Amino acid sequence: MAQNIKAAENKTGIVRVILAGGGTREVPRGTPLLEVLSHDKTPRRSPVVAALVNNVLKGLRSVLDKDSTVEFVDLESEHGMRVYTRSLVMLLVRAASEVLPGSEVRVEHTLGNGLYGEINYRRPLRSADIAAIEKRMFEIVQADEPIISRWVEKEELESLLRASGQLDKLDLLRYRKSSTIKIHTCGWFHDFTYGNMAPGTGCLKVFRLRFYMPGFILELPRRGNPLVVPDYVEQGKLANIYYESEKWGRILEVRNVVQLNKALEEDRGSNLIRVAEAFHEKKIGEIADRIARDVDRIRIVLIAGPSSSGKTTFAQRLGVQLRIHGIRPVPISLDDYFVDRELTPKDENGEYDFESLDAIERGLFNEHLISLVQGEEIELPVYDFKAGRRKNSGRFLKLEDRDLLIVEGIHGLNDELTSSIPKGRKFKIYVSALTQLNLDNHNRIPTTDLRILRRIVRDYNFRGYSALETMRRWPSVRRGEERHIFPFQESADVMFNSALVYELAVLKGYAEPVLDMVGPENREYAVARRLRRFLSYFVPISCEEVPSNSIIREFIGGSCFV
């Protein structure tokens, strides 16, 4: 039957398109997705910028050459927002080149609702420069210039990159195994990325470019409200952590994948690992010193951060450093304070929302905290996850003079969790994996990509979950972070960056075979494919020299804290 259908296609030149929003169409083979989009009746608040074709993300100028299921993606999807952001960066780089000839744009990292970057120019950047670049960007948007993608031989791309002064990308091409590469062109400007672009500049209307000394912030809309750029909220503590990470990247001479690969190829990997781990130990020691100076005041240390940030290993290593000061860390698990299952709030899909603050019996938790801080004894609860009930454990706890409560959990930075304890008696730590690596000047490595790779490897190794299962849970995890962690991160007394400059080279060997198990029949195939392509740029490194107390050991195994 399949052969008959294929024969019919070859004879008639017609392909059958099943639209995810409903309906089926027959169109001539070679029809661009832009034309098929006119048949899509899905109501939308934001422009469509790409499409999933048989679970592979495609640009809208791509053509259909076989029967396909097509799902168009707009800015309310993660795929769509990534395409939108990538296209805006291309627009920014082109506009900067026209306004400040000879300048070099480097996109550094996320900050607030946007991307922070810097522009190397013959003089320091000024507010007027950023205003002029933004004005030029909107002019190009108004002109609705097409963004054309095509496959070219490496030699042609190298010639185009040299002509436009994008020398940082030339070395990266060495790690592309394919002899052809997709290049994107907008007007006179050419670029290549490891992802798709919007079909044209006309759909890139919602953004702001802000001067943020010494660089800029490209402010973006959020998926929940894609037609509005939200007011910028200053995140000074987070900016300082990123600045520190960039500083260490410069010291290590590893700011992008090419520099990391060269270090590994030149047998400098061992030293790189030692220095990166020493930096972590130094920072954890400084945090312990700060707590020790105020230990008579501080009675509770609260540790929070998004998924796969290495909070568990961080807490263990902090405990070791605290013991050097004669302080005994006493951990309490928030999981044991869950409300009974039937009292757990539900999310918008009717599922139990275990990440809600109301999923915790805060009354009992605060009662126990007060008793402990005042030197009284309590009986610790234990939660029976199988029965969905909390019960007494028969274990009792009383704090001595040099004991310090350690509480690790998603709500640690939210003062509502510990409302009975004065702020001056608490010390809050935010832990996150804020990678400082870029692929090149324009292609940054999102922190969420690092974290999902960590989680995929850990879940497969220790929790019995496939990459597919982990990726299916990931959107729910991300929603919980957006609601319960990120709004409170600036309230932390201190932030710790758990990313290691070398770790993606280690994770590569663990993640790739697990990602290969995700087949094209799954909707998550597009994510797996993107992560595999991203990892392909890294030279792998053995885990043998990774120390047993490293945060990365929490995910790959071999931790001394197990």
C-alpha positions as CSV (number, residue, x, y, z in Angstrom):
1,M,0.0,0.0,0.0
2,A,2.8,2.4,1.0
3,Q,4.5,1.7,-2.4
4,N,1.3,2.5,-4.3
5,I,1.0,5.8,-2.4
6,K,4.6,6.6,-3.2
7,A,4.1,5.7,-6.8
8,A,1.0,8.0,-6.9
9,E,2.9,10.8,-5.5
10,N,5.7,10.4,-8.0
11,K,3.2,10.4,-10.8
12,T,1.0,13.3,-9.8
13,G,3.5,15.4,-7.9
14,I,1.0,15.9,-5.1
15,V,1.8,15.6,-1.4
16,R,-0.8,15.2,1.4
17,V,-0.5,17.6,4.3
18,I,-2.2,17.0,7.7
19,L,-2.4,20.2,9.7
20,A,-2.0,19.8,13.4
21,G,-4.7,22.5,13.9
22,G,-7.2,20.4,11.9
23,G,-7.8,19.6,8.3
24,T,-6.0,17.9,5.4
25,R,-4.7,19.5,2.2
26,E,-3.2,18.2,-1.0
27,V,-0.6,20.6,-2.5
28,P,2.0,20.3,-5.3
29,R,5.3,18.9,-4.3
30,G,7.7,21.7,-3.7
31,T,5.1,24.0,-2.1
32,P,6.7,26.3,0.5
33,L,5.4,26.1,4.1
34,L,4.5,29.8,3.8
35,E,1.8,28.9,1.3
36,V,0.5,26.0,3.4
37,L,0.2,28.5,6.3
38,S,-2.8,30.2,4.6
39,H,-4.8,26.9,5.2
40,D,-4.1,26.9,8.9
41,K,-7.2,28.1,10.8
42,T,-5.7,28.0,14.3
43,P,-6.4,31.3,16.2
44,R,-3.2,33.0,17.2
45,R,-2.0,36.1,19.0
46,S,1.4,36.2,17.5
47,P,3.1,35.6,14.2
48,V,4.0,32.1,13.0
49,V,7.8,31.9,12.5
50,A,8.5,28.2,11.8
51,A,6.8,24.8,11.6
52,L,7.3,21.3,12.9
53,V,7.2,19.0,9.8
54,N,7.0,15.4,10.8
55,N,8.5,16.5,14.2
56,V,11.4,18.3,12.6
57,L,11.6,22.1,13.0
58,K,11.7,23.8,9.6
59,G,11.8,27.4,8.4
60,L,8.7,28.6,6.6
61,R,10.5,29.0,3.3
62,S,11.2,25.3,3.3
63,V,9.3,23.2,0.7
64,L,7.3,20.0,1.2
65,D,8.6,17.1,-0.8
66,K,6.6,14.2,0.8
67,D,3.4,13.5,2.8
68,S,3.7,15.5,6.0
69,T,2.1,16.4,9.3
70,V,2.6,20.1,9.8
71,E,2.3,22.0,13.1
72,F,3.0,25.8,12.8
73,V,4.7,27.4,15.7
74,D,4.3,31.0,16.9
75,L,5.8,33.0,19.8
76,E,3.7,31.2,22.4
77,S,5.8,28.0,21.9
78,E,9.4,27.5,23.0
79,H,10.4,26.6,19.5
80,G,8.9,29.8,18.1
81,M,10.4,32.0,20.8
82,R,13.9,30.5,20.1
83,V,13.5,31.2,16.3
84,Y,12.2,34.7,17.1
85,T,15.2,35.5,19.4
86,R,17.7,34.0,17.0
87,S,16.3,36.1,14.1
88,L,16.3,39.3,16.2
89,V,20.0,38.7,17.0
90,M,20.8,38.5,13.3
91,L,18.8,41.7,12.8
92,L,20.8,43.4,15.6
93,V,24.2,42.3,14.2
94,R,23.3,43.6,10.8
95,A,22.0,46.9,12.1
96,A,25.1,47.4,14.3
97,S,27.4,46.8,11.3
98,E,25.5,49.5,9.4
99,V,25.4,52.1,12.2
100,L,28.9,51.3,13.6
101,P,31.0,50.0,10.6
102,G,33.7,47.7,11.8
103,S,32.1,46.9,15.1
104,E,31.8,43.4,16.5
105,V,28.7,42.3,18.4
106,R,29.0,39.6,21.1
107,V,25.8,38.2,22.7
108,E,26.7,37.2,26.2
109,H,23.8,35.8,28.3
110,T,20.2,36.2,29.3
111,L,19.3,39.0,31.8
112,G,15.8,39.8,32.9
113,N,13.5,39.4,29.9
114,G,16.3,39.9,27.4
115,L,19.8,39.2,26.2
116,Y,22.8,41.1,27.4
117,G,25.7,41.7,24.9
118,E,28.5,44.0,24.2
119,I,29.8,45.8,21.0
120,N,33.5,46.1,20.4
121,Y,34.1,49.4,18.6
122,R,36.9,51.9,18.2
123,R,35.5,53.9,21.1
124,P,33.3,53.2,24.1
125,L,29.7,52.5,23.4
126,R,27.2,55.4,24.1
127,S,23.5,55.5,24.6
128,A,23.0,57.3,21.3
129,D,24.7,54.4,19.5
130,I,22.2,51.9,20.9
131,A,19.3,54.3,20.0
132,A,20.6,54.5,16.4
133,I,21.0,50.7,16.1
134,E,17.4,50.2,17.4
135,K,16.1,52.8,14.9
136,R,17.9,51.0,12.1
137,M,16.4,47.6,13.3
138,F,12.9,49.0,13.1
139,E,13.6,50.4,9.7
140,I,14.6,46.9,8.4
141,V,11.5,45.4,10.1
142,Q,9.3,48.0,8.4
143,A,10.8,47.1,5.1
144,D,9.9,43.4,5.7
145,E,13.0,42.1,4.1
146,P,13.1,38.3,3.4
147,I,15.5,36.1,5.4
148,I,16.6,33.4,2.9
149,S,18.2,30.2,4.0
150,R,20.2,28.0,1.7
151,W,22.7,25.2,1.9
152,V,26.3,26.0,0.7
153,E,29.6,24.3,0.7
154,K,32.0,25.1,3.5
155,E,34.4,26.9,1.2
156,E,31.7,29.4,0.1
157,L,30.6,30.1,3.7
158,E,34.2,30.6,4.8
159,S,34.6,33.2,2.0
160,L,31.4,35.0,3.1
161,L,32.4,35.1,6.7
162,R,35.9,36.4,6.0
163,A,34.4,39.2,3.8
164,S,32.0,40.2,6.6
165,G,34.7,40.0,9.3
166,Q,33.1,37.2,11.3
167,L,36.3,35.4,12.0
168,D,35.1,33.9,15.2
169,K,32.9,31.5,13.2
170,L,35.7,30.2,11.0
171,D,37.3,28.0,13.6
172,L,33.9,26.7,14.7
173,L,33.4,25.3,11.1
174,R,36.2,22.8,11.7
175,Y,34.0,20.9,14.1
176,R,31.1,20.6,11.5
177,K,31.4,17.1,10.0
178,S,29.1,17.9,7.1
179,S,30.6,19.5,4.0
180,T,27.5,21.7,3.5
181,I,26.1,24.2,5.9
182,K,22.9,26.2,6.0
183,I,23.5,29.9,5.7
184,H,21.0,32.7,6.4
185,T,20.9,35.9,4.3
186,C,19.1,39.2,5.1
187,G,19.9,41.9,2.6
188,W,23.7,42.1,2.3
189,F,24.3,40.3,5.6
190,H,25.1,36.5,5.9
191,D,25.3,34.4,9.0
192,F,25.0,30.8,10.1
193,T,23.5,29.4,13.3
194,Y,22.5,26.0,14.6
195,G,18.8,26.7,14.2
196,N,16.1,28.1,11.9
197,M,15.2,31.7,11.2
198,A,12.0,33.6,10.7
199,P,10.9,34.0,7.1
200,G,11.4,37.7,7.1
201,T,12.0,40.8,9.2
202,G,8.4,41.9,9.1
203,C,7.4,39.5,11.9
204,L,10.1,40.8,14.3
205,K,8.2,43.8,15.5
206,V,8.2,43.3,19.3
207,F,11.5,44.2,21.0
208,R,13.4,47.0,22.7
209,L,17.1,47.7,22.6
210,R,18.4,49.2,25.9
211,F,21.8,50.7,26.7
212,Y,23.2,48.8,29.6
213,M,26.7,50.0,30.3
214,P,29.1,48.8,28.9
215,G,26.8,47.0,26.4
216,F,23.1,46.5,25.6
217,I,20.1,44.5,26.5
218,L,17.9,43.2,23.7
219,E,14.5,43.1,25.5
220,L,12.1,40.4,24.3
221,P,8.4,39.6,24.8
222,R,7.4,36.6,26.9
223,R,5.6,33.6,25.6
224,G,2.6,34.3,27.8
225,N,2.1,37.7,26.3
226,P,4.0,37.8,23.0
227,L,2.8,41.1,21.7
228,V,4.2,43.2,24.6
229,V,7.8,43.8,25.9
230,P,7.4,43.8,29.7
231,D,8.9,46.6,31.8
232,Y,12.5,45.9,32.5
233,V,13.3,44.7,36.1
234,E,16.9,45.3,37.3
235,Q,18.6,42.1,38.3
236,G,21.9,43.4,39.7
237,K,22.9,40.3,41.7
238,L,22.4,38.0,38.7
239,A,24.3,40.4,36.4
240,N,27.2,40.3,38.9
241,I,27.3,36.5,38.8
242,Y,27.4,36.6,35.0
243,Y,30.1,39.2,35.1
244,E,32.2,37.0,37.4
245,S,31.6,34.0,35.1
246,E,32.8,36.0,32.1
247,K,35.8,37.2,34.0
248,W,36.8,33.6,34.8
249,G,36.2,32.7,31.2
250,R,38.8,35.3,30.2
251,I,41.2,34.1,32.9
252,L,40.9,30.5,31.7
253,E,41.0,31.6,28.1
254,V,37.8,29.6,27.5
255,R,34.9,31.8,26.4
256,N,33.5,29.8,23.6
257,V,33.4,26.2,22.3
258,V,36.4,26.6,20.0
259,Q,38.6,27.7,22.8
260,L,37.4,24.8,25.0
261,N,38.1,22.4,22.2
262,K,41.5,23.7,21.6
263,A,42.4,23.4,25.3
264,L,41.3,19.7,25.2
265,E,43.1,19.0,21.9
266,E,46.3,20.5,23.4
267,D,46.1,18.3,26.5
268,R,45.2,21.2,28.7
269,G,42.0,19.6,29.9
270,S,43.4,18.3,33.2
271,N,44.5,21.7,34.3
272,L,41.3,23.2,33.1
273,I,39.3,20.8,35.3
274,R,41.4,21.5,38.3
275,V,41.2,25.2,38.0
276,A,37.4,25.2,37.4
277,E,36.8,22.9,40.4
278,A,39.2,25.1,42.5
279,F,37.1,28.1,41.7
280,H,33.9,26.3,42.8
281,E,35.6,25.3,46.1
282,K,36.8,28.9,46.6
283,K,33.3,30.3,46.1
284,I,31.7,27.7,48.4
285,G,34.3,28.4,51.0
286,E,33.6,32.2,50.8
287,I,29.9,31.5,51.3
288,A,30.7,29.4,54.4
289,D,33.0,32.1,55.7
290,R,30.2,34.6,55.4
291,I,27.8,32.4,57.3
292,A,30.3,31.6,60.0
293,R,30.9,35.3,60.7
294,D,27.2,35.7,61.5
295,V,26.4,32.3,62.8
296,D,25.2,33.7,66.2
297,R,22.5,35.5,64.2
298,I,21.8,33.0,61.4
299,R,19.8,29.9,62.4
300,I,18.6,28.7,59.0
301,V,20.2,28.4,55.6
302,L,17.8,28.1,52.7
303,I,19.0,26.8,49.4
304,A,16.9,27.1,46.2
305,G,17.4,27.0,42.5
306,P,15.9,25.6,39.2
307,S,16.0,21.9,38.3
308,S,19.4,20.3,37.8
309,S,21.4,23.2,39.3
310,G,23.4,20.8,41.5
311,K,21.7,22.0,44.7
312,T,22.2,18.7,46.5
313,T,26.0,18.5,45.9
314,F,26.3,22.2,46.7
315,A,24.6,21.7,50.0
316,Q,26.9,18.8,50.9
317,R,30.0,20.8,49.9
318,L,28.8,23.8,51.9
319,G,28.3,21.5,54.9
320,V,31.9,20.4,54.6
321,Q,33.1,24.0,54.6
322,L,30.9,24.9,57.6
323,R,32.3,22.0,59.6
324,I,35.8,23.6,59.2
325,H,34.3,26.5,61.2
326,G,33.0,24.2,63.9
327,I,29.4,24.5,62.6
328,R,27.3,21.3,62.3
329,P,24.9,21.5,59.4
330,V,21.5,19.9,60.2
331,P,19.4,19.2,57.0
332,I,15.6,19.1,57.0
333,S,13.7,17.8,54.0
334,L,10.8,19.9,52.8
335,D,9.4,16.8,51.1
336,D,8.4,15.4,54.5
337,Y,6.1,18.4,55.0
338,F,3.9,17.8,52.0
339,V,0.2,18.0,52.7
340,D,-1.9,14.8,52.4
341,R,-2.4,13.9,48.7
342,E,-6.1,14.8,48.5
343,L,-5.3,18.3,49.9
344,T,-2.6,19.0,47.2
345,P,-3.7,21.8,44.9
346,K,-4.2,21.1,41.2
347,D,-2.9,22.9,38.2
348,E,-4.7,24.2,35.1
349,N,-4.7,20.7,33.7
350,G,-6.3,19.1,36.7
351,E,-3.0,17.4,37.8
352,Y,-1.6,17.6,41.3
353,D,0.7,20.6,41.5
354,F,3.4,19.4,43.9
355,E,5.5,22.5,43.2
356,S,2.8,24.9,44.6
357,L,3.6,26.5,47.9
358,D,0.3,25.3,49.1
359,A,1.5,21.7,48.6
360,I,3.5,22.2,51.8
361,E,2.0,22.2,55.3
362,R,3.5,25.5,56.2
363,G,1.8,25.8,59.6
364,L,3.6,22.6,60.9
365,F,6.8,23.5,59.1
366,N,7.0,27.0,60.8
367,E,5.9,25.6,64.1
368,H,8.9,23.2,64.0
369,L,11.3,25.9,62.9
370,I,10.3,28.2,65.8
371,S,10.7,25.3,68.3
372,L,14.1,24.4,66.9
373,V,15.4,28.0,66.8
374,Q,14.3,28.4,70.4
375,G,16.2,25.3,71.5
376,E,13.2,22.9,71.8
377,E,13.0,19.4,70.6
378,I,10.7,18.3,67.8
379,E,9.7,14.9,66.3
380,L,10.4,15.0,62.6
381,P,7.7,13.9,60.2
382,V,8.2,11.6,57.3
383,Y,6.1,11.6,54.2
384,D,4.9,8.2,52.8
385,F,4.8,9.0,49.1
386,K,3.1,5.6,48.3
387,A,0.2,6.3,50.6
388,G,0.2,10.1,50.1
389,R,0.2,10.7,53.9
390,R,2.5,12.4,56.4
391,K,3.2,10.5,59.6
392,N,5.5,10.7,62.6
393,S,9.0,9.2,62.1
394,G,10.0,8.5,65.7
395,R,13.1,10.6,65.0
396,F,13.7,13.6,67.3
397,L,15.7,16.7,66.7
398,K,17.1,19.5,69.0
399,L,19.6,22.1,67.9
400,E,22.8,22.6,69.9
401,D,24.7,25.9,70.0
402,R,26.8,25.3,66.8
403,D,24.1,23.6,64.8
404,L,22.7,25.2,61.7
405,L,19.5,24.2,59.9
406,I,19.9,23.6,56.2
407,V,16.7,23.6,54.1
408,E,16.9,22.8,50.4
409,G,13.8,23.2,48.3
410,I,12.1,25.0,45.4
411,H,10.5,27.7,47.7
412,G,13.6,28.5,49.8
413,L,13.8,32.1,48.6
414,N,10.1,32.8,49.2
415,D,9.7,34.3,52.6
416,E,6.1,32.9,52.8
417,L,7.7,29.5,53.3
418,T,9.4,30.6,56.5
419,S,7.1,33.5,57.5
420,S,7.5,32.8,61.3
421,I,11.3,33.4,61.1
422,P,12.6,37.0,61.1
423,K,14.6,37.8,57.9
424,G,17.7,38.5,59.9
425,R,17.8,34.9,61.2
426,K,17.8,33.5,57.6
427,F,20.5,33.2,55.0
428,K,19.2,32.5,51.5
429,I,21.3,31.0,48.7
430,Y,20.3,30.8,45.0
431,V,22.1,28.1,43.0
432,S,21.9,27.9,39.2
433,A,23.9,26.7,36.3
434,L,24.7,29.9,34.4
435,T,27.1,28.8,31.6
436,Q,29.5,31.4,30.3
437,L,30.2,29.5,27.1
438,N,29.1,30.6,23.6
439,L,29.3,28.7,20.4
440,D,30.5,31.9,18.8
441,N,29.8,35.7,19.2
442,H,26.2,35.4,18.1
443,N,25.2,31.9,19.1
444,R,25.0,31.7,22.9
445,I,24.4,28.5,24.9
446,P,21.2,28.9,26.9
447,T,21.4,27.9,30.5
448,T,18.2,25.8,30.0
449,D,20.0,23.6,27.4
450,L,22.8,22.9,30.0
451,R,20.3,22.0,32.7
452,I,18.1,19.8,30.5
453,L,21.2,17.9,29.4
454,R,22.2,17.4,33.0
455,R,18.7,16.2,33.9
456,I,18.5,13.8,30.9
457,V,21.8,12.2,31.9
458,R,20.8,12.0,35.6
459,D,17.3,10.7,35.0
460,Y,18.6,8.0,32.7
461,N,21.4,6.9,34.9
462,F,19.7,6.9,38.3
463,R,15.9,7.3,38.0
464,G,15.1,4.9,35.2
465,Y,13.6,7.6,32.9
466,S,14.3,7.8,29.2
467,A,15.3,11.1,27.5
468,L,11.8,11.1,26.0
469,E,10.2,11.0,29.4
470,T,12.4,13.7,30.8
471,M,11.7,16.0,27.9
472,R,8.0,15.5,28.3
473,R,8.2,16.5,31.9
474,W,10.4,19.5,31.2
475,P,7.7,22.1,30.2
476,S,6.0,21.4,33.6
477,V,9.3,21.8,35.4
478,R,10.0,25.1,33.6
479,R,6.5,26.4,34.5
480,G,7.2,25.7,38.1
481,E,10.5,27.5,37.9
482,E,8.9,30.6,36.3
483,R,6.3,30.7,39.1
484,H,8.2,29.7,42.2
485,I,11.9,30.4,41.8
486,F,12.9,33.1,39.3
487,P,10.6,35.8,40.8
488,F,12.5,35.5,44.1
489,Q,16.1,35.0,42.9
490,E,17.2,38.6,43.6
491,S,16.1,38.2,47.2
492,A,19.0,35.8,47.8
493,D,21.8,36.8,50.1
494,V,24.3,35.2,47.8
495,M,24.2,33.4,44.4
496,F,26.3,30.5,43.4
497,N,27.0,29.6,39.7
498,S,27.2,25.8,39.5
499,A,28.2,25.6,35.8
500,L,31.6,24.2,35.0
501,V,33.4,25.5,31.9
502,Y,34.3,21.9,30.8
503,E,31.2,20.0,31.7
504,L,29.4,19.9,28.3
505,A,32.5,18.1,26.9
506,V,31.9,15.5,29.6
507,L,28.1,15.3,29.2
508,K,28.4,14.8,25.5
509,G,29.4,11.2,25.8
510,Y,26.6,10.4,28.2
511,A,23.8,12.5,26.5
512,E,24.3,11.6,22.8
513,P,23.4,7.9,23.0
514,V,20.4,8.6,25.2
515,L,19.1,11.4,22.8
516,D,19.6,9.0,19.9
517,M,16.8,6.9,21.4
518,V,14.2,9.6,20.7
519,G,12.8,8.8,17.3
520,P,11.1,11.0,14.7
521,E,7.7,9.6,15.6
522,N,7.8,11.6,18.8
523,R,7.0,15.3,19.1
524,E,10.1,15.7,21.3
525,Y,12.3,14.7,18.4
526,A,12.8,18.3,17.4
527,V,14.3,19.1,20.8
528,A,16.5,15.9,20.8
529,R,17.7,16.8,17.3
530,R,18.6,20.4,18.3
531,L,20.5,19.1,21.4
532,R,22.4,16.5,19.4
533,R,23.4,19.1,16.8
534,F,24.5,21.5,19.5
535,L,26.6,18.8,21.2
536,S,28.3,17.9,17.9
537,Y,30.5,21.0,18.1
538,F,32.2,19.7,21.3
539,V,35.3,17.6,21.5
540,P,34.5,14.9,24.1
541,I,36.5,14.5,27.3
542,S,36.7,11.5,29.7
543,C,35.2,11.8,33.1
544,E,38.2,10.1,34.7
545,E,39.8,13.3,36.0
546,V,36.5,14.8,37.3
547,P,36.9,14.9,41.1
548,S,34.4,12.8,43.1
549,N,33.1,15.9,44.9
550,S,32.3,17.8,41.6
551,I,28.8,19.0,41.0
552,I,28.8,17.2,37.7
553,R,29.2,13.9,39.5
554,E,25.6,14.4,40.7
555,F,24.5,13.8,37.2
556,I,27.1,11.3,35.7
557,G,27.7,9.3,38.9
558,G,30.7,8.6,41.0
559,S,30.0,11.2,43.7
560,C,31.5,10.8,47.1
561,F,28.4,12.3,48.6
562,V,26.1,9.4,47.7
